[in-house]
Amino acid sequence: MTASLAELQEHFEATIARRARIEPRDWMPDAYRATLVRQVAQHAHSEVIGMQPEGNWITRAPSLRRKARPRRVAARAPRRRAARNRSPRARPAT
């Protein structure tokens, strides 16, 4: 005896309303299962990355704002380079 889709959906909704546990082999809507699989995959990925030495670096990766900063600094680089390449005679004595 197979239950209709409406009965399965109703049973699923009742299980959620009771705050009961949904087991992996229980029937659930396809969108719910897809979201659940995605969340489990993200959690597993974060667990793996957390164990790797570069895990700490990834959390400190530059933001877009921080990545934009070197462009402003790079604009000043030609002046610095010119000052650095001057001959020692041209530098004022201090």
Phi, psi and omega in degrees: 000122180254141179276149179286164180301320180296320179293318179297317179298317180297317179296320178298313179299320180294321179296318178295317181298326179282354185060034177276164182283137174263121181270155183302328181272354176292154176289140174208154179301149183301319181294322178296315181296318180297318179295318180297316179297319179297316180295319179295319179296319178295320179295316179297319179298316180293327177295317181292314181296324180297334181274346183274150182299329180277004179302320179291325181293323183300323180290341180255017179300147185295137176282174178297323180294317180290327179290335181282336182302314182301335179296319179292321178294321181296332179293332179274348185301319181300323179294318179297317181297319180295318179293323182289329184272359178294153179287155181299332180292330183282345180283138179288148179285138178244000000 
